[in-house]
Amino acid sequence: MAVRLLLRTGAPALAAAALLGCASTPLPPEPPHMETVSKVTTMSVSSSTSSAAPLTREQVAAIVASPDRTDADRTNDQRRHPADLMTFVGARPGWTVLDVSTGGGYTTELLARMVGPTGMVWAQGRPRNPSAPAVRPAQPEGGAAPAVGMPAPARTPADVLAERSGRMKAAGVAAAPIAYVALPFDDPVPPEVADGKLDLVTLMFNYHDFGWIPVDRARMNRAIFAALKPGGLYVIADHAGRPGTGITESGTLHRIEESFLRKEVEAAGFRLLAEGDFLRNPGDPRDRNTPEPLQPKDEFVLKFVKP
């Protein structure tokens, strides 16, 4: 039986900050063959399951309040409500985790802090082919357009994650190692953990992008299912679309119909375990990229389990 969680906080803050993990910036097409590239310190991965208890909301809130976190991440907190979101995700100390579509590493870093030095966090990003033309959505993600005159960042995802790891180490944070891998979204799992070695996979606010980016979502979900241990968790958050729209507005409104996403994931063998309502906004008509009048997007969070 699905458990519907009703974790709520005060009224959500206005959508002022860019969503760090959303793939709204242009992405080149995937080359037909790309090898896994690990750019951050890795460690051997075992298939043992941690018996540690999940972190309490108070423990997660203390992680979120860590003074060494960046101002950019704190700004993104206004949209993400990380104390609620990461408590719902439920990562435990010692777990082996994969964050699909790591983006700027916002979720990846929080996971590393949660699973601690006895755990392991893999962070997947899409390989880039600089010789191929860029693939762009019909409309950019609301609030995610770069500032006028701001040059495109030259750092790679591996650079960003290495900086995050270094900052935590300098601050004495007992965090998990982070390993970046450049892999296509269709097959996002590192081979080291592809055969039932993961405890948790997260995909934050990017599943809808796999409608305008050419991605075999069924193949991706099957790969994630195979990589999880029995009882392993797959947590997806995204922007809610209107009934009947499926994934057709992924490149315009950057939304996806919740029931459509659920059906695709369950087709891979997953079972819905819980729903988080802490990012829901029933006042959002869901007919625009950025709601009018200005307000947070209606967003859903679903937790699936591998039986």
C-alpha positions as a Markdown table, in Angstrom:
| # | Residue | x | y | z |
|---|---|---|---|---|
| 1 | Met | 0.0 | 0.0 | 0.0 |
| 2 | Ala | 1.3 | 3.5 | -0.9 |
| 3 | Val | 2.0 | 5.8 | 2.0 |
| 4 | Arg | 1.0 | 9.4 | 1.3 |
| 5 | Leu | 3.3 | 11.7 | 3.2 |
| 6 | Leu | 1.9 | 15.1 | 4.3 |
| 7 | Leu | 5.0 | 16.9 | 5.3 |
| 8 | Arg | 4.3 | 20.6 | 5.2 |
| 9 | Thr | 6.1 | 23.8 | 6.0 |
| 10 | Gly | 5.0 | 27.4 | 5.8 |
| 11 | Ala | 4.0 | 29.0 | 2.5 |
| 12 | Pro | 6.6 | 28.2 | -0.1 |
| 13 | Ala | 8.9 | 31.1 | -1.0 |
| 14 | Leu | 8.6 | 32.8 | -4.4 |
| 15 | Ala | 10.4 | 31.2 | -7.3 |
| 16 | Ala | 13.4 | 33.6 | -7.4 |
| 17 | Ala | 16.4 | 31.3 | -7.8 |
| 18 | Ala | 17.4 | 29.1 | -10.7 |
| 19 | Leu | 16.9 | 25.4 | -10.4 |
| 20 | Leu | 20.5 | 24.1 | -10.3 |
| 21 | Gly | 19.7 | 20.6 | -11.4 |
| 22 | Cys | 17.4 | 21.4 | -14.3 |
| 23 | Ala | 18.8 | 20.7 | -17.8 |
| 24 | Ser | 17.3 | 23.8 | -19.4 |
| 25 | Thr | 20.7 | 25.0 | -20.8 |
| 26 | Pro | 21.5 | 23.8 | -24.3 |
| 27 | Leu | 22.9 | 20.2 | -24.5 |
| 28 | Pro | 24.7 | 18.7 | -27.5 |
| 29 | Pro | 23.4 | 15.4 | -28.7 |
| 30 | Glu | 25.0 | 12.3 | -27.2 |
| 31 | Pro | 27.8 | 10.7 | -29.2 |
| 32 | Pro | 26.9 | 7.1 | -30.1 |
| 33 | His | 29.6 | 5.7 | -27.7 |
| 34 | Met | 31.0 | 7.4 | -24.7 |
| 35 | Glu | 33.2 | 5.8 | -22.0 |
| 36 | Thr | 32.6 | 6.4 | -18.3 |
| 37 | Val | 34.9 | 9.2 | -17.1 |
| 38 | Ser | 35.4 | 9.5 | -13.3 |
| 39 | Lys | 36.9 | 12.9 | -12.3 |
| 40 | Val | 36.5 | 12.8 | -8.6 |
| 41 | Thr | 38.1 | 10.6 | -6.0 |
| 42 | Thr | 36.4 | 7.2 | -5.9 |
| 43 | Met | 36.4 | 4.2 | -3.5 |
| 44 | Ser | 35.6 | 0.6 | -3.8 |
| 45 | Val | 31.9 | -0.2 | -3.6 |
| 46 | Ser | 30.5 | -3.1 | -1.6 |
| 47 | Ser | 27.0 | -4.6 | -1.9 |
| 48 | Ser | 26.5 | -4.6 | 1.9 |
| 49 | Thr | 23.3 | -2.9 | 3.2 |
| 50 | Ser | 23.6 | -0.3 | 5.9 |
| 51 | Ser | 21.7 | -1.0 | 9.0 |
| 52 | Ala | 21.8 | 2.6 | 10.2 |
| 53 | Ala | 18.5 | 4.4 | 10.8 |
| 54 | Pro | 17.4 | 7.1 | 8.5 |
| 55 | Leu | 18.2 | 10.6 | 9.5 |
| 56 | Thr | 15.6 | 12.5 | 11.4 |
| 57 | Arg | 14.2 | 15.8 | 10.1 |
| 58 | Glu | 16.2 | 17.6 | 12.8 |
| 59 | Gln | 19.4 | 15.9 | 11.7 |
| 60 | Val | 18.7 | 16.9 | 8.1 |
| 61 | Ala | 17.9 | 20.4 | 9.1 |
| 62 | Ala | 21.2 | 20.6 | 10.9 |
| 63 | Ile | 23.0 | 19.5 | 7.7 |
| 64 | Val | 21.1 | 22.2 | 5.7 |
| 65 | Ala | 22.1 | 24.8 | 8.2 |
| 66 | Ser | 25.8 | 23.9 | 8.0 |
| 67 | Pro | 27.8 | 27.2 | 7.9 |
| 68 | Asp | 30.1 | 26.0 | 5.1 |
| 69 | Arg | 27.3 | 25.6 | 2.5 |
| 70 | Thr | 27.4 | 28.2 | -0.2 |
| 71 | Asp | 25.2 | 31.3 | -0.6 |
| 72 | Ala | 24.0 | 29.9 | -4.0 |
| 73 | Asp | 22.8 | 26.7 | -2.3 |
| 74 | Arg | 21.0 | 28.6 | 0.4 |
| 75 | Thr | 19.2 | 30.6 | -2.3 |
| 76 | Asn | 18.2 | 27.4 | -3.9 |
| 77 | Asp | 16.9 | 26.2 | -0.6 |
| 78 | Gln | 14.0 | 28.7 | -0.9 |
| 79 | Arg | 12.7 | 26.6 | -3.7 |
| 80 | Arg | 13.7 | 23.1 | -2.7 |
| 81 | His | 12.7 | 23.1 | 1.0 |
| 82 | Pro | 15.6 | 20.6 | 1.6 |
| 83 | Ala | 14.9 | 19.8 | 5.2 |
| 84 | Asp | 11.6 | 18.3 | 4.0 |
| 85 | Leu | 12.8 | 17.0 | 0.7 |
| 86 | Met | 15.9 | 15.2 | 1.9 |
| 87 | Thr | 14.1 | 13.8 | 5.0 |
| 88 | Phe | 11.6 | 12.3 | 2.5 |
| 89 | Val | 14.4 | 11.0 | 0.3 |
| 90 | Gly | 15.6 | 9.1 | 3.4 |
| 91 | Ala | 19.3 | 8.4 | 2.6 |
| 92 | Arg | 21.0 | 6.6 | 5.4 |
| 93 | Pro | 24.6 | 6.6 | 6.7 |
| 94 | Gly | 26.7 | 4.0 | 4.8 |
| 95 | Trp | 24.4 | 3.9 | 1.7 |
| 96 | Thr | 25.6 | 3.8 | -1.9 |
| 97 | Val | 23.7 | 6.4 | -3.9 |
| 98 | Leu | 23.4 | 7.6 | -7.5 |
| 99 | Asp | 22.2 | 11.2 | -8.3 |
| 100 | Val | 21.1 | 11.2 | -11.9 |
| 101 | Ser | 21.6 | 14.5 | -13.7 |
| 102 | Thr | 23.7 | 16.0 | -11.0 |
| 103 | Gly | 23.7 | 19.5 | -12.6 |
| 104 | Gly | 25.4 | 21.9 | -10.2 |
| 105 | Gly | 25.6 | 19.3 | -7.5 |
| 106 | Tyr | 23.1 | 20.8 | -5.1 |
| 107 | Thr | 21.4 | 17.5 | -4.3 |
| 108 | Thr | 24.7 | 15.5 | -4.7 |
| 109 | Glu | 26.3 | 17.4 | -1.9 |
| 110 | Leu | 23.4 | 17.0 | 0.5 |
| 111 | Leu | 23.4 | 13.3 | -0.2 |
| 112 | Ala | 27.2 | 13.1 | 0.5 |
| 113 | Arg | 26.6 | 14.8 | 3.9 |
| 114 | Met | 23.7 | 12.4 | 4.7 |
| 115 | Val | 25.4 | 9.1 | 3.9 |
| 116 | Gly | 28.7 | 10.2 | 5.5 |
| 117 | Pro | 32.2 | 8.8 | 5.1 |
| 118 | Thr | 31.1 | 5.2 | 5.1 |
| 119 | Gly | 28.8 | 5.8 | 2.2 |
| 120 | Met | 29.4 | 6.6 | -1.5 |
| 121 | Val | 27.7 | 9.0 | -3.9 |
| 122 | Trp | 27.9 | 8.7 | -7.6 |
| 123 | Ala | 27.0 | 11.8 | -9.6 |
| 124 | Gln | 25.9 | 11.3 | -13.2 |
| 125 | Gly | 26.1 | 13.9 | -16.0 |
| 126 | Arg | 25.5 | 13.7 | -19.7 |
| 127 | Pro | 28.6 | 13.5 | -21.9 |
| 128 | Arg | 29.2 | 16.6 | -24.0 |
| 129 | Asn | 30.2 | 16.5 | -27.7 |
| 130 | Pro | 31.6 | 19.9 | -28.5 |
| 131 | Ser | 31.6 | 19.2 | -32.3 |
| 132 | Ala | 27.8 | 18.5 | -32.4 |
| 133 | Pro | 25.1 | 21.2 | -32.6 |
| 134 | Ala | 23.4 | 22.1 | -29.4 |
| 135 | Val | 19.9 | 20.7 | -28.5 |
| 136 | Arg | 17.7 | 23.4 | -27.0 |
| 137 | Pro | 14.3 | 23.3 | -25.4 |
| 138 | Ala | 11.6 | 25.4 | -27.1 |
| 139 | Gln | 11.5 | 27.7 | -24.1 |
| 140 | Pro | 14.1 | 28.0 | -21.3 |
| 141 | Glu | 13.3 | 26.9 | -17.8 |
| 142 | Gly | 11.4 | 29.7 | -15.9 |
| 143 | Gly | 13.9 | 31.7 | -13.8 |
| 144 | Ala | 16.9 | 29.9 | -15.2 |
| 145 | Ala | 18.0 | 32.2 | -17.9 |
| 146 | Pro | 21.6 | 33.5 | -17.5 |
| 147 | Ala | 22.2 | 37.1 | -16.5 |
| 148 | Val | 22.8 | 39.5 | -19.3 |
| 149 | Gly | 26.5 | 39.8 | -20.1 |
| 150 | Met | 27.4 | 36.8 | -17.9 |
| 151 | Pro | 29.8 | 34.5 | -19.8 |
| 152 | Ala | 29.0 | 30.8 | -19.9 |
| 153 | Pro | 30.8 | 29.0 | -17.1 |
| 154 | Ala | 33.9 | 27.2 | -18.3 |
| 155 | Arg | 33.9 | 24.6 | -15.4 |
| 156 | Thr | 32.8 | 21.1 | -16.0 |
| 157 | Pro | 30.4 | 19.2 | -13.7 |
| 158 | Ala | 33.5 | 17.3 | -12.5 |
| 159 | Asp | 35.2 | 20.6 | -11.6 |
| 160 | Val | 32.1 | 21.8 | -9.7 |
| 161 | Leu | 31.8 | 18.5 | -7.7 |
| 162 | Ala | 35.5 | 18.5 | -6.9 |
| 163 | Glu | 35.2 | 22.0 | -5.6 |
| 164 | Arg | 32.2 | 20.9 | -3.4 |
| 165 | Ser | 34.2 | 18.0 | -2.1 |
| 166 | Gly | 37.2 | 20.1 | -1.4 |
| 167 | Arg | 35.1 | 22.7 | 0.5 |
| 168 | Met | 33.5 | 20.1 | 2.7 |
| 169 | Lys | 36.9 | 18.5 | 3.4 |
| 170 | Ala | 38.4 | 21.9 | 4.3 |
| 171 | Ala | 35.5 | 22.5 | 6.7 |
| 172 | Gly | 35.9 | 19.1 | 8.4 |
| 173 | Val | 32.6 | 17.7 | 7.2 |
| 174 | Ala | 32.4 | 14.0 | 7.4 |
| 175 | Ala | 30.9 | 13.5 | 4.0 |
| 176 | Ala | 30.9 | 10.6 | 1.5 |
| 177 | Pro | 33.3 | 10.5 | -1.5 |
| 178 | Ile | 31.7 | 11.9 | -4.6 |
| 179 | Ala | 32.5 | 10.2 | -8.0 |
| 180 | Tyr | 31.4 | 12.0 | -11.1 |
| 181 | Val | 30.6 | 9.8 | -14.2 |
| 182 | Ala | 29.8 | 11.1 | -17.7 |
| 183 | Leu | 27.2 | 8.7 | -19.0 |
| 184 | Pro | 24.2 | 9.0 | -21.3 |
| 185 | Phe | 20.8 | 9.4 | -19.6 |
| 186 | Asp | 19.6 | 6.2 | -21.3 |
| 187 | Asp | 22.2 | 4.2 | -19.3 |
| 188 | Pro | 23.2 | 6.4 | -16.4 |
| 189 | Val | 24.5 | 3.8 | -13.9 |
| 190 | Pro | 28.3 | 3.3 | -13.5 |
| 191 | Pro | 29.3 | -0.3 | -14.3 |
| 192 | Glu | 30.8 | -0.6 | -10.8 |
| 193 | Val | 27.3 | -0.5 | -9.3 |
| 194 | Ala | 25.1 | -1.6 | -12.2 |
| 195 | Asp | 24.3 | -5.0 | -10.8 |
| 196 | Gly | 22.2 | -4.5 | -7.7 |
| 197 | Lys | 24.6 | -2.5 | -5.6 |
| 198 | Leu | 22.7 | 0.8 | -5.1 |
| 199 | Asp | 20.6 | 1.7 | -2.1 |
| 200 | Leu | 19.1 | 4.9 | -3.6 |
| 201 | Val | 18.8 | 6.7 | -6.8 |
| 202 | Thr | 17.6 | 10.4 | -7.0 |
| 203 | Leu | 16.4 | 12.3 | -10.1 |
| 204 | Met | 15.5 | 15.9 | -9.1 |
| 205 | Phe | 13.4 | 18.1 | -11.4 |
| 206 | Asn | 14.9 | 16.7 | -14.6 |
| 207 | Tyr | 12.7 | 13.8 | -15.7 |
| 208 | His | 10.6 | 16.2 | -17.7 |
| 209 | Asp | 13.7 | 17.3 | -19.7 |
| 210 | Phe | 13.9 | 13.8 | -21.1 |
| 211 | Gly | 11.0 | 14.7 | -23.3 |
| 212 | Trp | 12.8 | 17.4 | -25.3 |
| 213 | Ile | 16.2 | 15.7 | -24.9 |
| 214 | Pro | 16.2 | 12.5 | -26.9 |
| 215 | Val | 16.3 | 9.9 | -24.1 |
| 216 | Asp | 15.0 | 6.3 | -24.0 |
| 217 | Arg | 13.3 | 6.7 | -20.7 |
| 218 | Ala | 12.1 | 3.1 | -20.5 |
| 219 | Arg | 15.7 | 1.9 | -20.9 |
| 220 | Met | 16.9 | 4.4 | -18.3 |
| 221 | Asn | 14.3 | 3.2 | -15.7 |
| 222 | Arg | 15.2 | -0.4 | -16.4 |
| 223 | Ala | 18.9 | 0.3 | -15.8 |
| 224 | Ile | 18.1 | 2.0 | -12.5 |
| 225 | Phe | 15.8 | -0.9 | -11.5 |
| 226 | Ala | 18.6 | -3.4 | -12.2 |
| 227 | Ala | 21.2 | -1.4 | -10.3 |
| 228 | Leu | 19.1 | -1.1 | -7.1 |
| 229 | Lys | 19.2 | -3.7 | -4.3 |
| 230 | Pro | 15.8 | -5.3 | -3.4 |
| 231 | Gly | 14.1 | -2.7 | -1.3 |
| 232 | Gly | 16.2 | 0.1 | -2.9 |
| 233 | Leu | 14.6 | 3.5 | -3.5 |
| 234 | Tyr | 14.1 | 5.6 | -6.6 |
| 235 | Val | 13.0 | 9.2 | -5.7 |
| 236 | Ile | 11.9 | 11.6 | -8.4 |
| 237 | Ala | 10.8 | 15.2 | -8.0 |
| 238 | Asp | 9.4 | 17.3 | -10.9 |
| 239 | His | 7.1 | 20.2 | -12.0 |
| 240 | Ala | 3.5 | 19.1 | -12.3 |
| 241 | Gly | 1.7 | 19.3 | -15.6 |
| 242 | Arg | -2.0 | 19.3 | -16.3 |
| 243 | Pro | -4.0 | 16.1 | -16.8 |
| 244 | Gly | -3.7 | 14.7 | -20.3 |
| 245 | Thr | -0.5 | 16.6 | -21.2 |
| 246 | Gly | 1.9 | 13.7 | -20.5 |
| 247 | Ile | 5.4 | 14.9 | -21.4 |
| 248 | Thr | 4.4 | 17.0 | -24.3 |
| 249 | Glu | 5.1 | 20.3 | -22.5 |
| 250 | Ser | 8.5 | 19.4 | -21.4 |
| 251 | Gly | 10.3 | 21.8 | -23.6 |
| 252 | Thr | 7.9 | 24.7 | -23.3 |
| 253 | Leu | 6.3 | 24.8 | -19.8 |
| 254 | His | 9.0 | 22.4 | -18.3 |
| 255 | Arg | 6.3 | 20.3 | -16.7 |
| 256 | Ile | 5.3 | 16.6 | -16.8 |
| 257 | Glu | 2.0 | 15.0 | -15.9 |
| 258 | Glu | 2.5 | 13.1 | -12.6 |
| 259 | Ser | 0.4 | 10.1 | -13.6 |
| 260 | Phe | 2.3 | 9.8 | -16.8 |
| 261 | Leu | 5.7 | 9.7 | -15.0 |
| 262 | Arg | 4.4 | 7.2 | -12.5 |
| 263 | Lys | 3.2 | 4.9 | -15.2 |
| 264 | Glu | 6.5 | 4.9 | -17.0 |
| 265 | Val | 8.5 | 4.2 | -13.8 |
| 266 | Glu | 6.1 | 1.4 | -12.6 |
| 267 | Ala | 6.5 | -0.2 | -16.1 |
| 268 | Ala | 10.1 | -0.9 | -15.2 |
| 269 | Gly | 9.0 | -2.9 | -12.1 |
| 270 | Phe | 8.9 | -0.3 | -9.4 |
| 271 | Arg | 6.2 | 0.1 | -6.9 |
| 272 | Leu | 5.1 | 3.5 | -5.5 |
| 273 | Leu | 6.0 | 3.7 | -1.9 |
| 274 | Ala | 5.2 | 7.3 | -0.8 |
| 275 | Glu | 4.3 | 10.7 | -2.0 |
| 276 | Gly | 5.6 | 14.0 | -0.6 |
| 277 | Asp | 3.2 | 17.0 | -0.6 |
| 278 | Phe | 5.5 | 19.6 | 0.8 |
| 279 | Leu | 6.2 | 21.2 | -2.6 |
| 280 | Arg | 2.6 | 21.2 | -3.9 |
| 281 | Asn | 0.9 | 24.4 | -4.8 |
| 282 | Pro | -2.8 | 23.9 | -5.7 |
| 283 | Gly | -3.0 | 27.6 | -6.7 |
| 284 | Asp | -0.7 | 27.0 | -9.7 |
| 285 | Pro | -2.9 | 26.7 | -12.9 |
| 286 | Arg | 0.0 | 24.7 | -14.4 |
| 287 | Asp | -0.6 | 26.4 | -17.8 |
| 288 | Arg | 2.6 | 28.5 | -17.9 |
| 289 | Asn | 6.4 | 28.0 | -17.5 |
| 290 | Thr | 6.4 | 30.6 | -14.7 |
| 291 | Pro | 3.0 | 30.8 | -13.0 |
| 292 | Glu | 1.1 | 34.1 | -13.1 |
| 293 | Pro | 0.6 | 35.8 | -10.7 |
| 294 | Leu | 4.2 | 34.9 | -9.6 |
| 295 | Gln | 4.1 | 31.9 | -7.3 |
| 296 | Pro | 5.9 | 28.6 | -6.9 |
| 297 | Lys | 5.3 | 25.9 | -9.4 |
| 298 | Asp | 3.2 | 23.0 | -8.3 |
| 299 | Glu | 5.7 | 20.2 | -7.8 |
| 300 | Phe | 5.4 | 16.5 | -6.8 |
| 301 | Val | 7.9 | 14.1 | -5.2 |
| 302 | Leu | 7.5 | 10.4 | -5.6 |
| 303 | Lys | 9.3 | 7.6 | -3.8 |
| 304 | Phe | 9.4 | 4.2 | -5.6 |
| 305 | Val | 10.8 | 1.0 | -4.3 |
| 306 | Lys | 12.2 | -2.1 | -6.0 |
| 307 | Pro | 10.2 | -5.0 | -4.6 |
